[in-house]
Amino acid sequence: MKRKRDGPEENMEIVWQTPANPPQRQDYIFRDGIRYVRPYYFEFISHAKNRWAGKTIVDLFADEFKGRPRDYYVLSIFKMHLPSVFYAGCRHEPPVMARDVKILHTEPDVVTVCKPASVPVHPCGQYRKNTVVGILQAEHDLAPIFPIHRLDRLVSGLLILARSASKADSFRQQIESGEVKKQYVARVTGVFPEDKQVANAKVNYNAREGKSTVEVENGSNGKSPSKGKDACTKFTRISTNGTQSIVLYRAAAKSTVPIKPSHSEVHVPHSTDEPDEDFNIDPMCTNCPNLAPKGYDGDEEGLWLHCIRYSGPGWTYECPYPEWASLS
């Protein structure tokens, strides 16, 4: 559906999009090593939650979706058809680093890629087009694809995607049964111990808060945790320069004891693209030109944490080591 804006820009057409509209190459703008998404109108639909009871529609959005100020929702368009809430507004996706999603390996039912740091794997939160799934669809016409494991937004490296739901389910069963192993490389601050380190813990995931907590066996209180998924991770130092260390760690794909890598100081090359004349605060935004998406004024960073291998029964997929994994 297209809509014309009243006023001096009344001839400009605004395109409304739904989840059925796939990302396109022209949706992206590249500037100074950063990938931006042109703002667009989008329809959000969500099932009503019990905790929403008694709230006004504006209060609901201001409390639940904090990426925009309250005044923005006051001026937005709302419709409510219980048990679902429909919201149509101008979507401003945060930018990501403008590094290619490199395709590593293709099979009839599997594709593997090297995920850049800062790019989410799939649509979530404020991200839809600026995701690995969205970029692969826009730039390589790869759809549908099903990520079979997760990599956090700031983590880089190997990502395996199935080309069918049945293949994704096959991978899922192997992961849940503990048949899949994974390896990461990290650059950490300090001199990591030379001897192999083994960490056993219980990992508890709080779905409501979207956070995981870890209890180490025989921790400071001398007690072993009673609940959570078992996680065993083996750490091996690859090298050290006395200030930082490169560490390899291996674990089962279903659970991992997290470590805290250093933040990298990533410098991406400046784009050679010609600047867009209409790119100021937001490119081509006729609805809220004074509202910049989060991240526009900040420098994107990645973690020095990179997935290099996943292996299972009869298969192995790998990704090259990153440049920062060498201390020389």
C-alpha positions as CSV (number, residue, x, y, z in Angstrom):
1,M,0.0,0.0,0.0
2,K,1.3,3.5,-0.8
3,R,0.4,6.7,0.8
4,K,1.0,10.4,-0.1
5,R,2.2,12.8,2.5
6,D,0.4,16.2,2.8
7,G,2.5,19.4,2.6
8,P,5.5,20.4,0.6
9,E,6.5,16.8,0.0
10,E,3.0,15.7,-1.0
11,N,4.2,14.1,-4.2
12,M,6.5,11.6,-2.4
13,E,5.1,8.1,-2.1
14,I,5.6,6.2,1.1
15,V,5.6,2.5,0.8
16,W,4.1,0.4,3.6
17,Q,5.7,-3.0,4.3
18,T,4.6,-6.2,6.1
19,P,6.7,-9.2,7.1
20,A,5.7,-10.6,3.6
21,N,7.9,-7.9,1.9
22,P,11.4,-9.3,1.4
23,P,14.5,-7.1,1.8
24,Q,15.9,-5.7,-1.5
25,R,19.4,-4.4,-2.4
26,Q,18.1,-0.9,-2.8
27,D,17.0,-0.9,0.9
28,Y,20.6,-0.4,2.1
29,I,22.8,2.7,2.2
30,F,26.6,2.3,2.8
31,R,28.5,5.2,4.4
32,D,31.9,5.3,6.0
33,G,32.0,1.5,6.6
34,I,28.5,1.3,8.0
35,R,25.4,-0.4,6.5
36,Y,22.2,1.6,7.0
37,V,18.6,0.7,6.2
38,R,16.3,3.2,4.6
39,P,13.5,3.9,7.1
40,Y,10.1,2.3,6.1
41,Y,6.6,2.0,7.3
42,F,6.0,-1.4,8.8
43,E,3.1,-3.4,10.3
44,F,3.8,-4.9,13.7
45,I,1.4,-7.5,15.1
46,S,1.7,-9.1,18.5
47,H,-0.5,-11.3,20.7
48,A,-1.7,-9.5,23.8
49,K,0.1,-10.3,27.1
50,N,-1.5,-10.6,30.5
51,R,0.8,-7.9,31.9
52,W,-0.7,-5.4,29.5
53,A,-4.1,-5.5,31.3
54,G,-5.2,-2.0,32.4
55,K,-2.7,-0.1,30.3
56,T,-3.5,2.5,27.7
57,I,-2.3,1.7,24.3
58,V,0.3,4.5,24.5
59,D,1.5,3.4,27.9
60,L,1.8,-0.2,26.6
61,F,4.1,0.8,23.7
62,A,6.1,3.3,25.8
63,D,6.8,0.7,28.5
64,E,7.3,-2.4,26.3
65,F,9.1,-0.9,23.3
66,K,11.6,1.6,24.7
67,G,13.5,2.3,21.4
68,R,11.2,5.3,20.8
69,P,10.1,8.2,23.1
70,R,6.6,8.3,24.3
71,D,5.7,11.3,22.1
72,Y,6.5,9.1,19.1
73,Y,3.9,6.6,20.0
74,V,1.3,9.3,20.7
75,L,1.6,10.4,17.1
76,S,1.8,6.9,15.6
77,I,-1.1,4.9,14.2
78,F,-2.7,2.2,16.4
79,K,-5.4,-0.3,15.9
80,M,-6.4,-3.0,18.4
81,H,-8.2,-6.2,17.7
82,L,-7.9,-8.5,20.7
83,P,-6.2,-10.9,21.2
84,S,-3.7,-9.2,18.9
85,V,-2.3,-5.7,18.8
86,F,-1.6,-4.1,15.4
87,Y,0.8,-1.2,15.2
88,A,1.9,0.6,12.0
89,G,4.8,3.0,12.2
90,C,8.0,4.2,10.6
91,R,10.7,1.7,11.3
92,H,14.3,2.9,11.9
93,E,16.7,0.0,12.0
94,P,20.0,0.4,13.8
95,P,23.1,0.4,11.6
96,V,25.6,-2.4,11.5
97,M,29.2,-2.7,10.2
98,A,29.3,-2.9,6.4
99,R,31.1,-6.1,6.1
100,D,30.0,-8.8,3.6
101,V,28.2,-11.9,4.7
102,K,30.7,-14.2,3.0
103,I,29.3,-17.5,1.7
104,L,31.7,-20.3,2.7
105,H,30.1,-23.5,1.5
106,T,26.9,-24.5,-0.3
107,E,25.1,-27.8,-0.6
108,P,21.6,-28.6,-1.9
109,D,20.2,-28.4,1.7
110,V,22.8,-26.4,3.6
111,V,24.7,-23.1,3.2
112,T,27.4,-21.9,5.6
113,V,28.5,-18.2,5.9
114,C,31.0,-16.1,7.8
115,K,28.8,-13.8,10.0
116,P,30.3,-10.4,10.6
117,A,30.3,-8.9,14.1
118,S,27.5,-6.4,14.9
119,V,25.0,-8.1,12.5
120,P,22.1,-10.1,14.2
121,V,21.4,-13.6,12.7
122,H,17.7,-13.2,12.2
123,P,15.0,-10.6,12.6
124,C,14.6,-9.6,16.2
125,G,13.9,-6.5,18.2
126,Q,14.7,-3.4,16.1
127,Y,16.4,-5.5,13.4
128,R,14.7,-6.9,10.3
129,K,16.7,-6.1,7.1
130,N,20.0,-5.5,8.8
131,T,20.3,-9.2,9.7
132,V,22.2,-12.1,8.2
133,V,19.0,-13.6,6.9
134,G,17.8,-10.3,5.5
135,I,21.1,-9.5,3.8
136,L,21.4,-13.0,2.3
137,Q,17.9,-12.7,0.9
138,A,18.5,-9.2,-0.5
139,E,22.0,-9.8,-2.0
140,H,22.1,-13.5,-2.8
141,D,18.4,-14.3,-3.2
142,L,18.7,-17.0,-0.6
143,A,15.3,-17.8,0.9
144,P,13.9,-19.5,2.8
145,I,16.8,-20.3,5.1
146,F,16.8,-21.6,8.7
147,P,19.7,-20.8,11.1
148,I,20.4,-24.0,13.0
149,H,22.4,-22.4,15.8
150,R,22.9,-18.9,17.3
151,L,25.7,-16.4,17.3
152,D,25.2,-13.3,19.4
153,R,25.1,-10.0,17.5
154,L,28.6,-8.9,18.4
155,V,30.1,-12.4,17.7
156,S,31.5,-13.3,14.3
157,G,32.3,-16.5,12.5
158,L,30.7,-19.7,11.2
159,L,26.9,-19.8,10.8
160,I,25.1,-22.8,9.4
161,L,21.8,-22.4,7.7
162,A,19.5,-25.1,6.5
163,R,17.6,-24.7,3.2
164,S,14.6,-26.5,4.4
165,A,12.6,-26.9,7.7
166,S,13.2,-30.7,7.6
167,K,17.0,-30.3,7.4
168,A,16.9,-27.7,10.2
169,D,15.0,-30.1,12.4
170,S,17.6,-32.8,11.7
171,F,20.3,-30.5,12.9
172,R,18.2,-29.5,15.9
173,Q,17.8,-33.1,17.0
174,Q,21.6,-33.7,16.8
175,I,22.3,-30.6,18.9
176,E,19.7,-31.5,21.6
177,S,21.2,-35.0,21.8
178,G,24.7,-33.6,22.4
179,E,26.1,-35.0,19.2
180,V,27.3,-31.6,17.9
181,K,30.6,-30.0,19.0
182,K,31.7,-26.4,18.4
183,Q,34.9,-24.4,18.6
184,Y,35.5,-20.7,19.1
185,V,38.6,-18.6,19.2
186,A,38.8,-15.5,21.5
187,R,41.2,-12.8,22.2
188,V,41.2,-12.0,25.9
189,T,43.0,-9.5,28.2
190,G,45.8,-10.9,30.4
191,V,48.0,-14.0,30.3
192,F,45.7,-17.0,30.1
193,P,47.1,-20.1,31.9
194,E,49.3,-22.4,29.8
195,D,47.6,-25.6,31.1
196,K,44.3,-26.6,29.7
197,Q,41.4,-25.3,31.7
198,V,38.1,-27.1,32.1
199,A,34.9,-25.3,33.4
200,N,31.9,-27.3,34.5
201,A,28.7,-25.4,35.3
202,K,25.0,-25.2,35.2
203,V,23.4,-22.7,32.8
204,N,19.9,-21.3,33.5
205,Y,18.0,-19.4,30.9
206,N,15.3,-16.9,31.9
207,A,13.1,-16.6,28.8
208,R,11.2,-13.6,30.2
209,E,14.3,-11.5,30.7
210,G,16.2,-13.0,27.8
211,K,19.2,-13.7,30.0
212,S,21.3,-16.6,31.1
213,T,22.9,-17.2,34.5
214,V,25.8,-19.5,35.2
215,E,26.5,-21.4,38.4
216,V,30.0,-23.0,38.6
217,E,30.2,-26.4,40.3
218,N,31.9,-26.3,43.6
219,G,31.9,-22.5,43.5
220,S,32.6,-20.0,46.2
221,N,29.9,-21.3,48.5
222,G,31.2,-24.9,48.2
223,K,27.9,-26.2,46.9
224,S,27.1,-27.7,43.6
225,P,24.2,-26.1,41.7
226,S,21.0,-28.2,41.6
227,K,19.3,-26.9,38.4
228,G,20.1,-25.8,34.9
229,K,21.7,-27.4,31.8
230,D,25.1,-29.1,32.2
231,A,27.8,-27.2,30.5
232,C,31.5,-28.2,30.1
233,T,33.9,-26.0,28.2
234,K,37.6,-26.8,27.6
235,F,39.9,-23.8,27.2
236,T,43.4,-24.0,25.5
237,R,45.8,-21.1,25.2
238,I,47.1,-20.7,21.7
239,S,49.5,-17.8,22.2
240,T,50.1,-14.8,24.4
241,N,52.2,-11.6,24.2
242,G,52.2,-10.9,27.9
243,T,49.3,-8.5,27.7
244,Q,46.6,-10.4,25.7
245,S,46.1,-14.1,24.9
246,I,44.5,-16.0,22.0
247,V,42.3,-18.8,23.5
248,L,40.6,-21.8,21.8
249,Y,37.6,-23.3,23.5
250,R,35.6,-26.4,22.7
251,A,32.1,-27.4,23.9
252,A,29.0,-29.3,23.1
253,A,26.7,-27.1,20.9
254,K,23.8,-27.3,23.4
255,S,25.5,-25.5,26.2
256,T,28.6,-23.4,26.8
257,V,30.2,-21.8,29.8
258,P,30.6,-18.2,28.6
259,I,33.9,-16.2,28.8
260,K,34.3,-12.5,28.6
261,P,36.4,-11.6,25.6
262,S,37.9,-8.2,25.1
263,H,36.1,-5.6,23.0
264,S,38.0,-5.2,19.7
265,E,38.9,-1.9,18.3
266,V,37.6,-2.6,14.8
267,H,38.3,-0.1,12.1
268,V,36.4,-0.7,8.9
269,P,37.5,1.0,5.6
270,H,35.6,4.0,4.4
271,S,33.0,3.4,1.8
272,T,33.8,4.5,-1.8
273,D,30.1,4.9,-2.6
274,E,29.0,8.3,-3.7
275,P,27.1,10.0,-0.9
276,D,23.3,10.2,-1.1
277,E,22.1,13.8,-1.3
278,D,19.0,12.9,0.8
279,F,21.0,11.2,3.5
280,N,21.2,13.6,6.5
281,I,19.7,12.4,9.8
282,D,17.7,9.7,8.1
283,P,17.6,8.7,4.4
284,M,14.2,9.4,2.8
285,C,12.2,9.6,6.0
286,T,9.1,11.7,5.5
287,N,7.3,10.6,8.6
288,C,9.8,11.5,11.4
289,P,12.9,13.2,9.8
290,N,14.1,14.4,13.2
291,L,14.2,10.9,14.8
292,A,17.5,9.2,14.1
293,P,17.7,5.4,14.7
294,K,19.8,4.2,17.6
295,G,23.5,3.8,16.8
296,Y,23.8,6.5,14.1
297,D,26.1,8.6,16.2
298,G,28.0,5.7,17.8
299,D,30.9,3.6,16.6
300,E,30.0,0.0,16.0
301,E,32.2,-2.5,17.8
302,G,32.5,-6.3,17.7
303,L,33.8,-8.8,20.2
304,W,37.0,-10.7,19.8
305,L,35.0,-13.9,19.7
306,H,34.8,-16.0,16.6
307,C,33.2,-19.3,15.8
308,I,35.6,-21.5,13.7
309,R,34.0,-25.0,13.6
310,Y,30.9,-27.0,14.1
311,S,31.0,-30.8,13.7
312,G,28.5,-33.6,14.1
313,P,27.9,-37.2,12.9
314,G,29.5,-37.4,9.5
315,W,29.9,-33.7,8.9
316,T,32.2,-30.8,9.7
317,Y,31.9,-27.1,8.7
318,E,34.7,-24.6,9.3
319,C,35.4,-20.9,9.1
320,P,38.8,-19.2,8.7
321,Y,40.4,-17.6,11.7
322,P,40.0,-13.8,11.9
323,E,42.9,-11.4,11.5
324,W,42.8,-10.4,15.1
325,A,43.6,-14.0,16.2
326,S,47.3,-13.3,15.5
327,L,49.3,-11.4,18.1
328,S,52.4,-10.9,15.9
